Amino acid sequence: MTDTLLSTFGLLICLAPGLVHGAELVSPMLSRWVINVVLPFFGPGVPSAAKAMTYEEQLTMLDAARAAGPEGKDAAADDYIFLMLFEQRQGAIAFLAVVAGVVYGLGLPVDERAALHVLLGVMSVLFTLVNANHAGLSFLGRHPRISRHGKHVGMVFAPFWLLASVLNALALAASWS
């Protein structure tokens, strides 16, 4: 495999989060498309209109979570719900920034892609660790509410991100030569 092809694969594989979560920039409630369309495949299964969550159902769940907040701590409960949705949008922004960097990087010669491969390599290693954690390896923190589909996502994407890590490490080495 040529250095250019290796580097290009290292960049392209890191487009996945932006392609899946980019729409959440517009509204964090658009995460339901991931819930309704993407996650059922990790069941394994297929999407089903009968099981799809609606916008109104999402709001009902958020309102129930808000209502379950500690008595006398209304501002904290409001802020918690806000923060979850805010961070959803911030994540989409970061993923779209990665997309922009990858698109830009594809036009560069391999020896000028080193900084991108460092960034994407670090991201890929951390994504590998987090997905391995969701798959059941408890060495990196604790997610208190992993769903069945979430565990399966971790099982699939830990190796995916490990591959991205290796590709970006090899591409980084190639960019230095």
C-alpha positions in Angstrom: 0.0 0.0 0.0 1.4 3.4 -0.9 2.0 6.1 1.7 -0.7 8.3 0.1 -3.3 5.5 0.1 -2.5 4.6 3.8 -2.8 8.3 4.8 -6.0 8.7 2.8 -7.6 5.6 4.5 -6.4 7.0 7.9 -8.2 10.2 7.2 -11.4 8.8 5.6 -12.1 6.3 8.3 -12.4 9.2 10.8 -15.3 10.7 8.8 -17.7 8.2 10.5 -18.7 10.3 13.6 -19.4 13.4 11.5 -21.5 11.6 9.1 -23.6 9.9 11.8 -23.9 12.8 14.3 -23.4 16.0 12.2 -27.1 16.7 12.0 -27.2 17.1 15.8 -25.6 20.5 15.3 -29.0 21.8 14.1 -30.8 20.2 17.0 -29.6 17.8 19.7 -33.0 16.1 19.4 -32.0 14.8 16.0 -30.1 12.2 17.9 -33.3 10.2 17.5 -32.3 9.4 13.9 -29.3 7.5 15.4 -31.6 5.8 17.9 -34.3 5.0 15.3 -32.2 4.2 12.2 -28.6 3.3 13.2 -28.7 1.5 16.6 -31.3 -1.1 15.7 -28.7 -2.7 13.5 -26.6 -3.3 16.6 -29.5 -5.4 18.1 -28.9 -7.0 15.6 -32.1 -6.0 13.9 -33.5 -3.5 11.4 -35.2 -0.1 12.0 -38.9 -0.3 12.6 -41.4 2.6 12.4 -43.4 1.0 15.2 -40.4 1.2 17.6 -39.1 4.6 16.4 -39.0 7.3 19.0 -40.7 10.6 18.1 -39.7 14.1 19.0 -42.7 14.4 21.4 -41.6 11.2 23.2 -38.1 12.6 23.5 -39.5 15.7 25.1 -41.6 13.7 27.4 -38.6 11.7 28.6 -36.6 14.9 29.1 -39.5 16.5 31.0 -39.7 13.3 33.2 -36.0 13.4 33.9 -36.3 17.1 34.8 -39.3 16.4 37.0 -37.4 13.7 38.9 -34.7 16.2 39.9 -34.1 16.8 43.6 -36.6 18.9 45.4 -35.4 22.5 45.8 -32.7 22.1 43.1 -34.8 23.3 40.2 -32.0 25.4 38.6 -29.5 22.4 38.9 -32.1 20.1 37.3 -32.8 22.6 34.5 -29.1 23.0 33.9 -28.5 19.2 33.8 -31.0 18.7 31.0 -29.6 21.8 29.2 -26.1 20.5 29.5 -26.9 17.1 28.1 -28.4 18.6 25.0 -25.7 21.3 24.8 -23.0 18.7 24.9 -24.8 16.8 22.2 -24.5 19.8 19.9 -20.9 20.5 21.0 -20.0 16.9 20.0 -21.6 17.4 16.6 -19.6 20.5 16.1 -16.4 18.7 17.0 -17.2 15.9 14.6 -18.0 18.3 11.8 -14.7 20.1 12.5 -13.0 16.7 12.0 -14.9 16.3 8.7 -13.6 19.8 7.6 -10.0 18.8 8.6 -10.2 15.5 6.7 -11.6 17.2 3.6 -8.9 19.8 3.8 -6.2 17.2 4.5 -7.1 15.1 1.5 -5.8 17.9 -0.7 -2.4 18.0 1.0 0.6 16.0 0.1 1.3 13.1 2.6 4.2 14.9 4.2 2.0 17.8 5.2 -0.7 15.7 6.9 1.3 14.9 10.0 -0.7 17.2 12.3 -4.0 15.7 11.1 -2.7 12.2 11.8 -1.7 13.2 15.3 -5.1 14.6 16.0 -7.0 11.8 14.4 -4.7 9.2 16.0 -5.3 10.6 19.5 -9.0 10.7 18.8 -9.0 7.1 17.5 -7.1 5.8 20.5 -9.5 7.4 22.9 -12.5 6.2 21.0 -11.0 2.7 21.0 -10.7 2.9 24.8 -14.2 4.3 25.4 -15.8 1.8 23.0 -13.9 -1.1 24.7 -15.3 0.2 28.0 -18.8 0.2 26.7 -18.2 -3.3 25.4 -17.5 -4.5 28.9 -13.8 -3.7 29.7 -14.0 -1.6 32.9 -10.5 -0.1 32.9 -11.6 3.3 31.7 -14.2 4.8 33.9 -17.8 3.8 34.1 -20.9 4.5 32.0 -23.8 3.9 34.4 -26.5 3.3 31.8 -25.2 1.2 28.9 -28.0 -0.2 26.8 -27.8 -3.6 25.0 -27.4 -1.7 21.7 -24.7 0.5 23.4 -22.7 -2.6 24.4 -22.9 -3.9 20.9 -21.8 -0.5 19.5 -18.8 -0.8 21.8 -18.0 -4.3 20.6 -18.2 -3.2 16.9 -16.5 0.1 17.2 -13.6 -0.7 19.5 -12.0 -2.7 16.7 -13.0 -0.1 14.1 -11.3 2.7 16.1 -8.3 0.4 16.8 -7.9 0.1 13.0 -8.2 3.9 12.7 -5.5 4.2 15.4 -3.2 1.9 13.5 -3.8 3.6 10.1 -3.2 7.0 11.5 -0.1 5.9 13.4 1.3 4.3 10.2 0.3 7.4 8.2 2.0 9.7 10.7 5.2 7.6 10.4 4.9 7.8 6.6 4.4 11.6 6.7 7.7 11.9 8.5 9.7 9.9 5.9 
